[in-house]
Structure formats: C-alpha cells, structure tokens
Amino acid sequence: MDNETSTGHVTRKAVLRAALAAGIAAPTVLMGVPALARTLTAGEAAPLLTPECDDGDDPTVPQTEGPYFKPDSPLRNSLLGSGTVGVRLTVSGYVFGLACRPIAGALLDFWQADTNGAYDNTGFRFRGHQFTDAQGAFKLTTIVPGLYPGRTRHLHVKVQAPGRPVLTSQLYFPGEPRNNTDSIFDARLLMSVRDAGTAKEAAFDFVLNVPQNPGPSPTATATTQPPGGSWAAGTAYRAGDRVTYGGPAYVCLQAHTGQAGWEPPNVPALWRAV
C-alpha cells in the first residue's frame, strides 16, 4: 500500500519515482495524474495536500532554522558512526523545480538530534551535507531523532538549487503524539514512513521555487576562469579555502566541486564574503 492512498489511487510520488527510474521525462508521465495527499498510515487522517510537484502547487514550505544549525558540515550521505545508537532511518527522495523536473546538483544540508534529543554543538555528529545526483535524487542514512522539550520528532534541512536562494525547512514523522502539541509542526512536511524490519524507511520530495521549462534541463557549461577572479568551475574546494570573484574575496563554507551557477555571490550556503 506504500504506493497508494486510502482511496486506492496510485500516488504522484510513485509515478514520479517510476518515471525517473525508467528515464522518462516527469512532465510526460504525470499528464492526467491528479494531485493526491501523502500516503497514509493505519488509522491516520489525511494531512493537507503536500507539494508533490503538481501544476498549481506551492513550493515546499519553509520553516525556522532553530538554534542549532552549524555551517561547514562534512560532505556525506550517512550520519552513522562507530557505535551509533538508535533506530536506523533511511530518507530518500527527489528535488524538483516548479515544472516537475528534477534538479541535479542541488545542495541538501541535514542536521538533527541524537536518540536522546541532544544536538552536537561542538562537533558534527548527526550533521552532513550532500548533493542530488543527475536524476535529482538524494538518500540520507541516519537514525530516528529523539525528543526534547517542546518539540516533536523532526529533521532539519537546508536545500539549494545552483544559483538559487536557500530553502530552510524541517521534516516530520506521521503518527507522532507530539505532532498535535508542537506549535511549529506543519502537516505539509510529513514524510512517508514505513517499517523495514527493525529500521525505518522514509521518503520526501522537495519542490523548490525554481522556474523551469518543459523538456530536458539545460546542461551548464563549465568555465575555466571567470574574469577578474580565482574561482573556477570544476575545482574541488574545501571548507576554509579562499577565492576571489569579480573583485570581492570569499571563504568556502562547505566542501564541494565548483560548477557553473555556483559562483560565490550566488550560493551563500557555500561561500561567505570576507
């Protein structure tokens, strides 16, 4: 039933995933498919319509960053370490623009509490960033976060398409008792979650406020040296590296490989003016 709603209809998420896996353009396969609410869990009422990339849908809603964000998180898609305690959780999905086309190379920066509800504010436990692949897909391996006073279970995330503003938001778990008492909770940000043995698998697709035209996304052409600066596409940058671009100097906040559209003025998640 993971690919159906309570009415028996196939969800848009299932159609999108199948299309991308088969290499079919998402707008083509989605023609005539109605917008449906996120998959329900047993006994749960239908949440508000979620932005699963449908004509007329709004982008994924933003939420507060909270007090525990840290820049310079390591590049990794697994937040597990030696001896990590907690229920294993895999979160997967896609990043789309407004025309339901996947966005390759989108930055996703995740952070969360440990199983006891504590954040690591001195190091980078349960913190990490990654980039979507050529199909716009991402996958995070972590644990189910613990609870702390006043909040329900949640994951924090920042998402940014190349050269576009940063979306800061949070992801939630269905069926949590504290969803009803958390003043920040938003049902539009519920993940689809299912049991996988002793672990859990979750899914969520982000829709960014990125204008797109139907048809294949244009391929960015890398440049070797922008005029008047040391920044260069194709260069592997590490946190702390310094470059110049168009005159001003910038320091790298997160390790990444430069590409067209990610010039320092365009991506505050990656570069800070100094």
RALIN-V675184 format. One record per residue. BURIAL is b if it has 24 or more other C-alpha atoms within 12 Angstrom, else e. Layout:
BEGIN
[[BURIAL] [BURIAL]]
END
This chain:
BEGIN
[[e] [b] [b] [e] [b] [e] [e] [e] [e] [b] [b] [b] [b] [b] [b] [b] [b] [e] [e] [b] [e] [e] [e] [e] [b] [b] [b] [e] [b] [b] [e] [e] [e] [e] [b] [b] [b] [b] [b] [b] [b] [e] [e] [e] [e] [e] [b] [e] [b] [b] [b] [b] [b] [b] [e] [e] [b] [b] [b] [b] [b] [b] [b] [e] [b] [e] [e] [e] [b] [b] [b] [b] [b] [b] [b] [b] [b] [b] [b] [b] [e] [e] [e] [e] [e] [b] [e] [b] [b] [b] [b] [b] [b] [b] [b] [b] [b] [b] [b] [b] [b] [b] [b] [b] [b] [b] [b] [b] [b] [b] [b] [b] [b] [b] [b] [e] [e] [e] [b] [e] [e] [e] [e] [b] [b] [b] [b] [b] [b] [b] [b] [b] [e] [e] [b] [b] [b] [b] [b] [b] [b] [b] [b] [b] [b] [b] [b] [e] [e] [e] [b] [b] [b] [b] [b] [b] [b] [b] [b] [b] [b] [b] [b] [b] [b] [b] [b] [b] [b] [b] [b] [b] [b] [b] [b] [e] [e] [e] [b] [e] [e] [e] [e] [b] [b] [b] [b] [b] [b] [b] [b] [b] [b] [b] [e] [e] [e] [e] [e] [b] [b] [b] [b] [b] [b] [b] [b] [b] [b] [b] [e] [e] [e] [e] [e] [e] [e] [e] [e] [e] [e] [e] [e] [e] [e] [e] [e] [e] [e] [b] [b] [b] [b] [e] [e] [e] [b] [e] [b] [e] [b] [b] [b] [b] [b] [e] [e] [e] [e] [b] [b] [b] [b] [b] [b] [b] [b] [b] [b] [b] [b] [b] [b] [b] [b] [b] [b] [b] [b] [b] [b] [b] [b] [e]]
END
